[in-house]
Amino acid sequence: MNAQAMTIRSLIRIRGSATLEDAARLMCDMSMGALGVDDADHHFVGLVTERDLLWAMAQGKDSGQTTVGDIVNDFPIVVDGPISSEKAAERMMSAHVRHLLVRDGDRLGIVSLRDVVRVRSPMGHRHTPTRRRRPPSCAGCSATPS
């Protein structure tokens, strides 16, 4: 199986002018761990991950004022599809990343390390649990810590 086939969803994108709070909310709502970042003209400029958001918070950045463009990784790993799950895993591991962008013509998709693990697991997709859903108290990503 190749990385292109592992792409569960197209890359969800956000503008660089959006706040970190906006990005966190979108990631939460879409159950995504990474977002593509576009400039004002809708051109792809990079990737922002949940780790990037955590790093920014740890640095004391104001999530309501800091923009995604301030922390965007403008050198994400991009490969042309198709790519085998083995090669995708090798690229991720050698670059120390958990997300790999896969270009298919003009379309850009994303493969996560979790996707690779699912494909390479002896159990495959059959026994993969469904994604956890937010409890009602977390609606809108405004949950209070327990």
C-alpha positions as YAML, in Angstrom:
chain: A
units: angstrom
residues:
- id: 1
  name: MET
  ca: [0.00, 0.00, 0.00]
- id: 2
  name: ASN
  ca: [1.32, 3.49, -0.74]
- id: 3
  name: ALA
  ca: [1.12, 6.72, 1.25]
- id: 4
  name: GLN
  ca: [-1.42, 8.12, -1.16]
- id: 5
  name: ALA
  ca: [-3.81, 5.30, -0.28]
- id: 6
  name: MET
  ca: [-3.13, 5.92, 3.42]
- id: 7
  name: THR
  ca: [-4.29, 9.52, 3.17]
- id: 8
  name: ILE
  ca: [-7.56, 9.47, 5.06]
- id: 9
  name: ARG
  ca: [-8.36, 13.12, 4.50]
- id: 10
  name: SER
  ca: [-7.21, 15.96, 2.37]
- id: 11
  name: LEU
  ca: [-4.99, 18.45, 4.11]
- id: 12
  name: ILE
  ca: [-7.22, 20.86, 6.04]
- id: 13
  name: ARG
  ca: [-5.86, 24.39, 5.69]
- id: 14
  name: ILE
  ca: [-5.96, 27.58, 7.71]
- id: 15
  name: ARG
  ca: [-4.74, 31.09, 6.95]
- id: 16
  name: GLY
  ca: [-1.51, 32.26, 8.51]
- id: 17
  name: SER
  ca: [-3.37, 35.27, 9.92]
- id: 18
  name: ALA
  ca: [-5.54, 33.00, 12.12]
- id: 19
  name: THR
  ca: [-4.70, 32.84, 15.81]
- id: 20
  name: LEU
  ca: [-3.28, 29.81, 17.56]
- id: 21
  name: GLU
  ca: [-6.63, 29.55, 19.34]
- id: 22
  name: ASP
  ca: [-8.38, 29.34, 15.95]
- id: 23
  name: ALA
  ca: [-5.95, 26.62, 14.84]
- id: 24
  name: ALA
  ca: [-6.43, 24.62, 18.04]
- id: 25
  name: ARG
  ca: [-10.20, 24.84, 17.69]
- id: 26
  name: LEU
  ca: [-10.07, 23.71, 14.05]
- id: 27
  name: MET
  ca: [-7.76, 20.81, 14.90]
- id: 28
  name: CYS
  ca: [-10.11, 19.82, 17.71]
- id: 29
  name: ASP
  ca: [-13.24, 20.11, 15.56]
- id: 30
  name: MET
  ca: [-11.70, 18.17, 12.64]
- id: 31
  name: SER
  ca: [-9.83, 15.60, 14.79]
- id: 32
  name: MET
  ca: [-6.60, 16.54, 13.04]
- id: 33
  name: GLY
  ca: [-3.10, 16.82, 14.48]
- id: 34
  name: ALA
  ca: [-1.79, 19.12, 11.76]
- id: 35
  name: LEU
  ca: [-3.06, 21.83, 9.42]
- id: 36
  name: GLY
  ca: [-1.74, 23.28, 6.20]
- id: 37
  name: VAL
  ca: [-1.10, 27.01, 6.39]
- id: 38
  name: ASP
  ca: [-2.00, 29.38, 3.54]
- id: 39
  name: ASP
  ca: [-1.05, 32.99, 2.97]
- id: 40
  name: ALA
  ca: [-3.62, 35.70, 2.23]
- id: 41
  name: ASP
  ca: [-3.62, 34.66, -1.45]
- id: 42
  name: HIS
  ca: [-4.45, 31.04, -0.58]
- id: 43
  name: HIS
  ca: [-0.95, 29.78, -1.43]
- id: 44
  name: PHE
  ca: [0.39, 26.98, 0.74]
- id: 45
  name: VAL
  ca: [3.24, 28.21, 2.95]
- id: 46
  name: GLY
  ca: [3.74, 25.42, 5.48]
- id: 47
  name: LEU
  ca: [2.40, 23.19, 8.21]
- id: 48
  name: VAL
  ca: [1.43, 23.72, 11.83]
- id: 49
  name: THR
  ca: [1.07, 20.76, 14.18]
- id: 50
  name: GLU
  ca: [-0.34, 20.24, 17.63]
- id: 51
  name: ARG
  ca: [3.26, 20.02, 18.84]
- id: 52
  name: ASP
  ca: [3.89, 23.49, 17.40]
- id: 53
  name: LEU
  ca: [0.91, 24.79, 19.35]
- id: 54
  name: LEU
  ca: [2.17, 23.17, 22.56]
- id: 55
  name: TRP
  ca: [5.63, 24.63, 22.00]
- id: 56
  name: ALA
  ca: [4.15, 28.11, 21.53]
- id: 57
  name: MET
  ca: [2.09, 27.79, 24.72]
- id: 58
  name: ALA
  ca: [5.16, 26.59, 26.64]
- id: 59
  name: GLN
  ca: [7.01, 29.68, 25.39]
- id: 60
  name: GLY
  ca: [4.28, 31.87, 26.88]
- id: 61
  name: LYS
  ca: [2.74, 32.92, 23.56]
- id: 62
  name: ASP
  ca: [-0.76, 34.40, 23.80]
- id: 63
  name: SER
  ca: [-2.99, 31.98, 21.88]
- id: 64
  name: GLY
  ca: [-5.50, 34.74, 21.16]
- id: 65
  name: GLN
  ca: [-2.90, 37.13, 19.74]
- id: 66
  name: THR
  ca: [-0.16, 34.96, 18.22]
- id: 67
  name: THR
  ca: [-0.85, 33.98, 14.63]
- id: 68
  name: VAL
  ca: [-0.32, 30.65, 12.96]
- id: 69
  name: GLY
  ca: [2.03, 32.47, 10.58]
- id: 70
  name: ASP
  ca: [4.27, 33.30, 13.55]
- id: 71
  name: ILE
  ca: [4.97, 29.62, 14.26]
- id: 72
  name: VAL
  ca: [4.42, 27.90, 10.90]
- id: 73
  name: ASN
  ca: [6.92, 25.26, 9.84]
- id: 74
  name: ASP
  ca: [7.69, 26.49, 6.36]
- id: 75
  name: PHE
  ca: [9.86, 23.48, 5.51]
- id: 76
  name: PRO
  ca: [7.57, 20.47, 5.98]
- id: 77
  name: ILE
  ca: [8.52, 17.15, 4.43]
- id: 78
  name: VAL
  ca: [6.69, 16.82, 1.09]
- id: 79
  name: VAL
  ca: [6.89, 13.76, -1.16]
- id: 80
  name: ASP
  ca: [5.38, 13.03, -4.51]
- id: 81
  name: GLY
  ca: [2.99, 10.11, -4.41]
- id: 82
  name: PRO
  ca: [2.85, 7.23, -4.58]
- id: 83
  name: ILE
  ca: [5.18, 6.19, -1.77]
- id: 84
  name: SER
  ca: [5.19, 2.90, 0.11]
- id: 85
  name: SER
  ca: [4.27, 2.80, 3.78]
- id: 86
  name: GLU
  ca: [7.83, 1.64, 4.46]
- id: 87
  name: LYS
  ca: [9.33, 4.66, 2.69]
- id: 88
  name: ALA
  ca: [6.85, 6.99, 4.39]
- id: 89
  name: ALA
  ca: [7.87, 5.60, 7.79]
- id: 90
  name: GLU
  ca: [11.56, 5.94, 6.91]
- id: 91
  name: ARG
  ca: [11.10, 9.58, 5.84]
- id: 92
  name: MET
  ca: [9.17, 10.44, 8.99]
- id: 93
  name: MET
  ca: [11.63, 8.73, 11.30]
- id: 94
  name: SER
  ca: [14.73, 10.21, 9.66]
- id: 95
  name: ALA
  ca: [13.23, 13.73, 9.78]
- id: 96
  name: HIS
  ca: [11.82, 13.25, 13.31]
- id: 97
  name: VAL
  ca: [8.31, 14.23, 12.20]
- id: 98
  name: ARG
  ca: [4.89, 12.65, 12.62]
- id: 99
  name: HIS
  ca: [3.27, 14.09, 9.49]
- id: 100
  name: LEU
  ca: [4.24, 13.71, 5.86]
- id: 101
  name: LEU
  ca: [2.67, 15.73, 3.08]
- id: 102
  name: VAL
  ca: [1.91, 13.81, -0.10]
- id: 103
  name: ARG
  ca: [1.59, 15.74, -3.35]
- id: 104
  name: ASP
  ca: [-0.61, 14.27, -6.06]
- id: 105
  name: GLY
  ca: [-0.64, 16.74, -8.94]
- id: 106
  name: ASP
  ca: [-2.14, 19.96, -7.56]
- id: 107
  name: ARG
  ca: [-3.64, 18.18, -4.55]
- id: 108
  name: LEU
  ca: [-1.84, 18.01, -1.21]
- id: 109
  name: GLY
  ca: [-2.76, 15.32, 1.29]
- id: 110
  name: ILE
  ca: [-1.34, 14.32, 4.66]
- id: 111
  name: VAL
  ca: [-0.23, 11.03, 6.16]
- id: 112
  name: SER
  ca: [0.39, 10.72, 9.87]
- id: 113
  name: LEU
  ca: [2.60, 8.26, 11.66]
- id: 114
  name: ARG
  ca: [-0.62, 6.74, 13.00]
- id: 115
  name: ASP
  ca: [-1.74, 6.05, 9.42]
- id: 116
  name: VAL
  ca: [1.52, 4.26, 8.68]
- id: 117
  name: VAL
  ca: [1.23, 2.18, 11.85]
- id: 118
  name: ARG
  ca: [-2.32, 1.18, 10.92]
- id: 119
  name: VAL
  ca: [-1.22, 0.02, 7.48]
- id: 120
  name: ARG
  ca: [1.82, -1.87, 8.79]
- id: 121
  name: SER
  ca: [0.01, -3.44, 11.74]
- id: 122
  name: PRO
  ca: [-0.78, -7.15, 11.38]
- id: 123
  name: MET
  ca: [-4.35, -6.30, 12.39]
- id: 124
  name: GLY
  ca: [-4.63, -3.62, 9.72]
- id: 125
  name: HIS
  ca: [-7.69, -1.40, 9.66]
- id: 126
  name: ARG
  ca: [-10.06, -4.13, 10.84]
- id: 127
  name: HIS
  ca: [-9.39, -3.64, 14.53]
- id: 128
  name: THR
  ca: [-8.54, 0.04, 14.55]
- id: 129
  name: PRO
  ca: [-10.76, 1.73, 17.13]
- id: 130
  name: THR
  ca: [-12.74, 4.70, 15.98]
- id: 131
  name: ARG
  ca: [-11.43, 8.12, 16.87]
- id: 132
  name: ARG
  ca: [-12.31, 9.30, 20.32]
- id: 133
  name: ARG
  ca: [-14.95, 11.95, 20.36]
- id: 134
  name: ARG
  ca: [-14.89, 14.96, 22.62]
- id: 135
  name: PRO
  ca: [-17.12, 14.62, 25.65]
- id: 136
  name: PRO
  ca: [-19.99, 17.13, 25.67]
- id: 137
  name: SER
  ca: [-18.12, 19.23, 28.24]
- id: 138
  name: CYS
  ca: [-15.37, 19.80, 25.68]
- id: 139
  name: ALA
  ca: [-17.60, 21.24, 22.94]
- id: 140
  name: GLY
  ca: [-15.80, 24.09, 21.27]
- id: 141
  name: CYS
  ca: [-12.47, 23.00, 22.83]
- id: 142
  name: SER
  ca: [-13.16, 24.96, 25.99]
- id: 143
  name: ALA
  ca: [-12.93, 22.07, 28.41]
- id: 144
  name: THR
  ca: [-11.75, 22.65, 31.94]
- id: 145
  name: PRO
  ca: [-9.00, 20.39, 33.25]
- id: 146
  name: SER
  ca: [-10.16, 17.52, 35.42]
...
